[in-house]
């Protein structure tokens, strides 16, 4: 039930209760007034009759007494009159009375005995009666009899009944008018403003932080609307600040990853520059010269083809390195992990050969595609593969595999999901237990100062987590290490 409806019903019930109570007490008060008025009238008649009867001797003037009784009886509200003296056997009453008069005689006797007027309410043929009895005295003040006046009270009930209907209709009109007035007041001052606030909150929940509520009524709801507007402004400012901070954070993270990438490439470039730079120019120049002065065409052509093939391969690697080094914004798209792994192996091929490392590959065909940024994922593979090669200074075996797996990872998804597992195993020196606990900590490294920044694995873990994956590590001193990279699959190739 809405607040306006509750308030209308609550106030209406209070008003109904108050007005009903007022009507009830008004009816009671009206009844008391009418009865008091009736008693005053009866007492007025009794005083007149008392004076008239005490001036004469009722026992000798029976006819005159009957005349007085008949005269009073003509008053429409008077049912009858009884004049009675218990010791003189004197009794005169209204001829129209068709009822037992014994109870009224008892009332007269009581008034004579107590020497005070007596009154009581009774009934006659379903008609309410008010009986009033008073004693008669002679000139010496001695009681000589008594009189009872019987007054109808039906007119009182009729007036009360009419008053009830009048009060009922008046109260009904007042209640109806008040309820309607309360309804319109609560609707205008409470319900509609609350609707405006609710609508504003819904709009804000949808992300529309420019929402404003215009209320200028000077009440508490208007103050609430102003507080809402201020909250919207604060949220808008906080959102803009948060966006700016996120952009700064992302830019710093990109710069950090770019720096680590440059540091990794720097290690390779320092060797590749010497190995490829000068020989590349010599090979290209000699190949071009030999092609112009051919003698043994078949043998020379064969050698030239080999030279050009090698120079093309070197050029391709250098171009790939340059492309990898260039700073660019992250771009998520479907990727073939197998191609990224092959390209990464090309990057470190010289170091693999230099350290006499054998590579055993087991990359499954038709691997599912992985949605991600090729540049970032290649940085992950380069860091981990380069670490594996560097952990085998006396040579060894590098096992690289990639295969699809269905995994239910606690904390990620309750149901199973398909992942691509990249398995990198080396036969190097291994990692100590204390070192294993810190390998993903920023700036933690076991390499010499000029050969490592301590950010490679930290950034690699962050990139993989950004792609909704994770990295697992196993190692044993003297036997080597295993790095497992899990990336969620998007769809299968072909």
C-alpha positions in Angstrom: 0.0 0.0 0.0 1.4 3.4 -0.9 2.3 6.0 1.7 -0.3 8.5 0.5 -3.0 5.9 0.7 -1.9 4.9 4.2 -1.8 8.5 5.4 -5.3 9.1 3.9 -6.7 6.0 5.5 -5.1 6.8 8.9 -6.3 10.4 9.0 -9.7 9.3 7.8 -10.0 6.7 10.6 -9.0 9.3 13.1 -11.5 11.8 11.8 -14.2 9.1 11.7 -13.4 8.2 15.3 -13.4 11.8 16.4 -16.6 12.8 14.6 -18.4 9.6 15.7 -17.5 10.3 19.3 -18.7 13.9 18.9 -22.0 12.6 17.4 -22.4 10.0 20.2 -21.8 12.6 23.0 -24.0 15.1 21.1 -26.9 12.6 21.1 -26.5 11.9 24.8 -26.3 15.6 25.5 -29.4 16.2 23.4 -31.3 13.5 25.2 -30.4 15.0 28.6 -31.5 18.5 27.4 -34.9 17.2 26.1 -35.5 15.2 29.3 -34.6 18.2 31.5 -37.0 20.3 29.4 -39.7 17.7 29.7 -39.2 17.6 33.5 -39.4 21.4 33.7 -42.7 21.3 31.8 -44.1 18.6 34.0 -43.0 20.5 37.1 -44.7 23.6 35.7 -48.0 21.7 35.3 -47.6 20.2 38.7 -47.1 23.6 40.4 -50.2 25.0 38.7 -52.2 21.9 39.6 -50.9 21.9 43.2 -51.9 25.5 43.8 -55.4 24.9 42.3 -56.0 21.7 44.4 -54.7 23.1 47.7 -57.1 26.1 47.5 -60.1 23.8 47.6 -61.1 20.7 49.5 -60.6 17.9 46.9 -62.7 15.5 48.9 -65.8 17.8 48.6 -65.0 19.1 45.1 -64.6 15.8 43.2 -66.2 17.2 40.0 -63.9 20.2 40.0 -60.9 17.9 40.4 -62.1 15.8 37.5 -62.5 19.0 35.5 -58.9 20.1 36.3 -57.6 16.6 35.4 -59.5 16.6 32.1 -58.2 20.1 31.3 -54.6 19.0 31.8 -55.1 15.8 29.9 -55.9 17.8 26.8 -52.2 18.7 26.6 -51.0 16.2 24.0 -47.8 15.3 25.8 -49.7 14.4 29.0 -51.0 10.8 29.2 -53.0 11.3 32.4 -53.3 12.6 36.0 -54.2 10.7 39.2 -55.3 12.5 42.4 -55.3 10.2 45.5 -55.7 10.3 49.3 -54.9 7.0 50.9 -56.9 7.6 54.2 -60.0 9.2 52.9 -60.6 6.8 50.1 -60.4 9.6 47.6 -59.3 8.7 44.0 -59.8 10.6 40.8 -57.9 9.9 37.5 -58.0 10.6 33.9 -60.8 8.7 32.2 -58.6 7.9 29.2 -56.2 5.8 31.2 -56.6 2.2 30.3 -54.0 0.7 32.5 -53.3 -0.4 36.0 -52.8 2.6 38.3 -51.5 0.7 41.3 -47.8 1.4 40.5 -48.6 5.1 40.3 -50.5 5.0 43.6 -47.4 3.5 45.2 -45.3 6.4 43.7 -47.9 8.9 45.3 -47.7 7.1 48.6 -43.9 7.3 48.6 -44.0 11.0 47.8 -46.5 11.5 50.7 -44.5 9.4 53.1 -41.2 11.1 52.2 -42.9 14.5 51.8 -40.9 15.0 48.6 -41.7 14.8 44.8 -40.9 11.4 43.3 -40.2 10.6 39.6 -39.5 7.5 37.6 -39.6 6.2 34.0 -41.7 3.3 32.9 -43.7 2.0 30.0 -47.3 1.8 28.9 -48.4 -0.2 25.8 -44.9 0.1 24.4 -45.0 3.8 25.1 -42.3 5.3 27.4 -43.8 7.2 30.3 -42.3 9.7 32.8 -44.2 9.7 36.1 -44.0 12.6 38.5 -45.7 12.5 41.9 -46.0 15.2 44.6 -47.9 15.5 47.9 -50.8 17.9 48.5 -51.0 19.9 51.8 -53.8 21.6 53.6 -53.6 25.1 55.2 -51.8 23.7 58.2 -49.1 22.0 56.1 -50.4 18.6 56.7 -50.4 16.1 53.8 -53.9 15.4 52.6 -53.1 13.4 49.5 -51.0 13.3 46.4 -51.0 13.7 42.6 -49.2 11.8 39.9 -48.8 13.3 36.4 -48.0 10.8 33.6 -46.1 12.3 30.8 -45.4 10.7 27.4 -41.7 10.5 26.5 -42.2 9.4 22.9 -41.7 12.9 21.6 -38.3 12.9 23.3 -37.3 9.7 21.5 -38.7 11.1 18.2 -36.6 14.2 18.5 -33.6 12.2 19.5 -34.2 9.9 16.5 -34.4 12.9 14.2 -31.3 14.4 15.8 -29.4 11.1 15.2 -30.3 11.2 11.5 -29.2 14.8 11.3 -26.0 14.2 13.1 -25.3 11.0 11.0 -25.8 12.8 7.7 -23.7 15.8 8.9 -20.9 13.5 10.0 -21.1 11.5 6.8 -20.8 14.7 4.7 -18.0 16.0 6.9 -16.1 12.6 6.7 -16.6 12.4 2.9 -15.4 16.0 2.4 -12.5 15.6 4.8 -11.4 12.3 3.1 -11.5 13.9 -0.3 -9.6 16.9 0.9 -7.0 14.8 2.6 -6.7 12.6 -0.5 -5.9 15.6 -2.7 -3.6 17.2 -0.2 -1.6 14.0 0.3 -1.5 13.4 -3.4 -0.2 16.9 -4.2 2.2 17.3 -1.2 3.3 13.8 -0.6 2.4 11.2 -3.3 3.4 13.1 -6.4 6.7 14.4 -4.9 7.6 10.9 -3.8 6.8 9.6 -7.3 9.2 12.3 -8.6 11.9 11.1 -6.2 11.3 7.5 -7.1 11.5 8.3 -10.8 14.7 10.2 -10.2 16.2 7.3 -8.3 15.3 4.9 -11.2 16.8 7.2 -13.7 20.0 7.5 -11.6 20.0 3.7 -11.2 20.1 3.5 -15.0 23.3 5.6 -15.0 21.7 8.9 -15.9 23.6 11.0 -13.3 22.4 14.3 -14.9 18.9 13.6 -13.4 17.6 16.5 -11.4 14.3 16.9 -9.4 12.8 20.4 -9.3 10.9 21.0 -6.1 10.6 24.5 -4.5 7.9 24.0 -1.8 10.0 24.6 1.2 9.1 21.4 3.1 11.0 18.3 4.1 10.4 16.5 0.8 11.8 19.5 -1.1 14.8 19.3 1.2 15.1 15.6 0.4 14.9 16.5 -3.4 17.7 19.0 -2.9 19.8 16.4 -1.1 19.1 14.0 -4.0 20.2 16.6 -6.5 23.4 17.3 -4.5 24.0 13.5 -4.4 23.6 13.3 -8.2 26.1 16.1 -8.6 28.5 14.4 -6.2 28.1 11.0 -7.9 28.7 12.7 -11.3 31.9 14.3 -10.0 33.0 11.1 -8.4 32.3 9.2 -11.6 34.3 11.6 -13.6 37.1 11.5 -11.1 37.0 7.7 -11.0 37.1 7.6 -14.8 40.1 10.0 -14.9 41.9 7.9 -12.2 41.1 4.7 -14.1 42.5 6.2 -17.3 45.6 7.3 -15.5 45.9 3.9 -13.9 45.4 2.1 -17.2 47.9 4.4 -18.9 50.5 3.8 -16.1 49.8 0.0 -16.4 50.3 0.2 -20.2 53.5 2.2 -19.7 54.7 -0.3 -17.1 54.0 -3.3 -19.4 55.6 -1.4 -22.3 58.7 -0.8 -20.1 58.9 -4.4 -19.2 58.4 -5.3 -22.8 61.3 -3.0 -23.8 63.5 -4.5 -21.1 62.8 -8.0 -22.4 63.4 -7.0 -26.0 66.5 -5.1 -24.9 68.0 -8.4 -23.7 67.4 -10.0 -27.0 68.3 -6.9 -29.1 71.7 -6.6 -27.4 72.6 -9.9 -28.9 70.7 -9.7 -32.1 72.2 -6.3 -33.0 75.7 -7.8 -33.0 74.6 -11.1 -34.6 72.4 -9.7 -37.3 73.3 -6.0 -37.9 76.6 -6.1 -39.7 76.3 -9.6 -41.3 72.9 -8.6 -42.7 74.4 -5.7 -44.7 77.3 -7.9 -45.9 75.1 -10.8 -46.9 72.7 -8.6 -48.7 75.5 -6.7 -50.6 77.4 -9.9 -51.5 74.3 -11.7 -52.6 73.4 -8.8 -54.9 77.0 -8.7 -56.3 77.1 -12.5 -56.8 73.8 -12.5 -58.6 75.3 -10.1 -61.2 78.5 -12.1 -61.8 77.3 -15.6 -62.2 79.8 -18.3 -63.3 78.5 -21.6 -62.0 74.9 -20.7 -62.2 73.5 -23.8 -60.5 75.7 -23.8 -57.5 75.8 -20.0 -57.2 72.0 -19.8 -57.5 71.7 -22.4 -54.8 73.9 -20.5 -52.4 72.2 -17.2 -53.3 68.8 -18.7 -52.5 70.1 -19.9 -49.1 71.5 -16.4 -48.4 68.4 -14.6 -49.4 66.2 -17.0 -47.4 68.3 -16.4 -44.3 68.3 -12.6 -44.7 64.6 -12.7 -45.2 64.2 -14.7 -42.1 66.4 -12.3 -40.1 64.5 -9.3 -41.6 61.2 -10.9 -40.6 62.3 -11.5 -37.0 63.5 -7.9 -36.7 60.3 -6.6 -38.2 58.3 -8.7 -35.7 60.4 -7.4 -32.8 59.8 -3.8 -34.0 56.1 -4.4 -34.2 56.1 -6.0 -30.8 58.0 -3.1 -29.3 55.6 -0.4 -30.7 53.2 0.9 -28.1 49.6 0.5 -28.9 46.2 0.3 -27.2 44.9 -3.1 -26.1 42.6 -4.7 -28.6 40.5 -7.8 -27.9 39.8 -10.1 -30.8 39.8 -13.9 -31.5 43.4 -15.3 -31.5 45.1 -18.5 -32.5 47.4 -19.4 -29.6 49.5 -21.7 -31.8 50.5 -18.8 -34.1 51.5 -16.6 -31.0 53.6 -19.4 -29.6 55.4 -20.0 -32.9 56.1 -16.3 -33.3 57.4 -16.1 -29.7 59.8 -19.0 -30.4 61.1 -17.1 -33.4 61.9 -14.2 -31.1 64.1 -16.3 -28.8 65.5 -18.7 -31.4 69.0 -17.2 -31.3 69.1 -17.6 -27.5 67.8 -21.1 -27.7 70.5 -22.1 -30.1 73.2 -20.2 -28.2 72.4 -22.1 -24.9 72.0 -25.4 -26.8 68.4 -25.9 -25.7 66.3 -28.5 -27.4 62.6 -27.5 -28.0 59.9 -30.3 -27.9 56.6 -29.0 -29.2 53.2 -30.6 -28.8 50.7 -28.0 -30.0 47.3 -29.6 -30.8 45.7 -28.8 -34.1 42.3 -27.0 -34.2 42.8 -25.4 -30.8 39.8 -23.2 -29.7 40.2 -19.5 -30.3 41.0 -17.3 -27.4 39.6 -13.8 -27.2 42.3 -11.4 -26.1 45.0 -8.9 -27.0 47.8 -10.5 -29.1 50.4 -8.0 -28.0 49.7 -8.6 -24.3 49.5 -12.4 -24.5 52.7 -12.5 -26.6 54.4 -10.6 -23.8 53.3 -13.3 -21.4 54.6 -16.1 -23.5 57.9 -14.3 -24.2 58.5 -13.6 -20.5 57.8 -17.2 -19.5 59.7 -18.9 -22.4 62.7 -16.6 -22.0 62.8 -17.4 -18.2 62.7 -21.1 -19.0 65.6 -20.8 -21.5 67.6 -18.7 -19.1 67.1 -21.2 -16.4 69.1 -23.8 -18.5 72.6 -22.1 -18.9 74.2 -25.5 -19.6 71.5 -26.6 -22.1 68.5 -28.7 -21.6 65.0 -29.4 -23.0 62.2 -26.9 -23.3 58.8 -28.7 -23.7 56.0 -26.5 -25.1 52.5 -27.8 -25.5 49.0 -26.4 -26.0 45.7 -28.3 -25.6 42.1 -27.7 -24.8 40.7 -28.7 -21.4 37.3 -28.5 -19.6 37.9 -27.2 -16.1 35.6 -26.2 -13.2 37.7 -23.6 -11.4 36.6 -22.8 -7.8 36.0 -19.1 -7.4 35.6 -18.5 -11.1 32.6 -20.5 -12.3 30.5 -23.3 -10.8 29.9 -25.0 -14.1 32.7 -26.4 -16.4 34.2 -24.2 -19.0 36.6 -24.9 -21.9 40.1 -23.5 -21.5 43.3 -23.5 -23.6 46.3 -24.8 -21.5 49.7 -23.6 -22.5 52.3 -25.9 -20.8 55.9 -24.7 -20.5 58.4 -27.1 -18.9 62.2 -26.7 -18.6 64.9 -28.9 -17.2 66.7 -26.0 -15.5 67.9 -25.3 -12.0 64.4 -25.1 -10.5 63.0 -22.6 -8.1 63.5 -22.7 -4.3 60.4 -22.9 -2.1 61.0 -19.4 -0.5 61.4 -17.9 -4.0 58.3 -19.6 -5.3 56.2 -17.7 -2.7 57.4 -14.4 -4.1 57.9 -14.9 -7.9 54.7 -12.9 -8.7 55.6 -10.0 -6.3 56.6 -6.7 -8.1 60.3 -6.1 -8.4 61.2 -9.5 -7.0 64.0 -11.1 -9.1 66.9 -13.6 -8.8 68.6 -12.3 -11.9 71.5 -9.9 -12.0 70.5 -6.3 -11.8 71.1 -5.5 -15.5 69.3 -8.7 -16.7 65.9 -8.4 -14.9 63.5 -5.8 -13.5 61.4 -8.1 -11.3 58.2 -7.1 -13.2 58.0 -9.8 -15.9 56.0 -12.4 -14.0 54.0 -9.8 -12.1 52.8 -8.2 -15.3 52.3 -11.6 -16.9 50.0 -12.7 -14.1 48.0 -9.4 -14.4 47.6 -9.8 -18.1 46.4 -13.4 -17.8 43.9 -12.4 -15.0 42.6 -9.6 -17.2 41.8 -12.3 -19.8 39.9 -14.3 -17.1 42.6 -16.9 -16.8 45.3 -17.8 -14.3 48.9 -19.2 -14.0 50.0 -22.3 -12.1 53.7 -23.0 -11.2 55.4 -26.2 -10.1 59.2 -26.5 -9.5 61.8 -28.8 -8.0 65.4 -27.8 -7.3 67.8 -29.5 -9.8 64.9 -30.9 -12.0 63.3 -27.8 -13.5 60.0 -25.9 -13.5 56.6 -26.1 -15.1 54.4 -23.0 -15.9 50.8 -23.7 -16.9 48.8 -20.8 -18.4 45.0 -21.2 -18.6 43.0 -18.9 -21.0 39.2 -19.3 -21.5 38.3 -20.5 -25.0 35.8 -18.6 -27.2 35.2 -21.0 -30.1 36.9 -23.7 -32.0 38.9 -23.1 -35.2 37.3 -24.4 -38.4 
